[in-house]
Amino acid sequence: MKDSDLTHAVIGAAIEIHRNLGPGLLEAVYEECLARELTLSDISFERQKPIPLVYKDLKLECGIVSIFSWLVVLSSRLSRD
């Protein structure tokens, strides 16, 4: 799958969720639904992915990126192009 096809499929999944649920729910709800949509679309993903995070030379183990957060970042990058 090309990057543009993958991007289209992921954003389409998010739009489907928004159409069904609307705004105002907790991020965890949208993340669960996005995981379901991606699974139904046979798109591989990882949830709550740990990322290295350093604060004032202290390595923290609490940094994570949820698939929902990744989608928000992806959408913001696309809107700048």
N, C-alpha and C positions, 0 to 999 in steps of 0.2 A: 504494500500500500504506500503510495506516495505521501509525502508530508502534507500536501494540500488536501488530499483525500482524507487523511487521518484528522486533520484540523477540522474539516467540514463535518466529519462524522461525530467528533467530540462536541463541537459547538451545537450540532443538531440535537445531540442527546440532552445537552443542557437546556436548550429551548423547549424540548419535549417535556422535561421536568417542570420548567417554569410555567408552561401552558397548563399542566395538570395540577400543580400545587400552588402556583402564585408566589408572591413574596412574603417575607415576614417570619419564616420558620427558622429554627436553629440550623447552623451550618451542618451539624451531624445528620440531620434529616436529608438535606440535599446531597451530602456525601454518600449516604446509603443508597439513595435513588440513582445517583450518577454511577455508582459501582454496579448497580443492577442493569442500567442502560448499556454501560460499556461491556458487561458480560454478555448481554443479549446480542450485542453487535459484534461479539468475538474480538474485542479490542483488549489486548493485555495491558495491565496496569498494576501498580503497587499502591497500597493505602498506607497512610501515616509513615511515609518514607523518612528515616532519620537523615539529618544533614549535619555536617560539622558546623559548630557554632562556637565562636570564641568571643569572649567579652573581657576586655582589659587583661589579656594574656591568660585568661581562665577558660579552659575547654569545658563547654557545657554539653551534657548529654540529653538535653531537653528539646533540642531543635528538631522539628518535624515539618514536613510539607504534606498536607492532605491533598487528595486528588482534586478536591473542590478548590483549594487555594491555587493549585497548578492551573486549573481552568481559568481562574480569574486573571492570573498572570499572563496566560496565553492570549486571552481575549484583549487585555490591555495592549499587548504588543501588536496584535493584529490591527487594532484601531489606529495605531500610529502610522502604519504602512499605507 
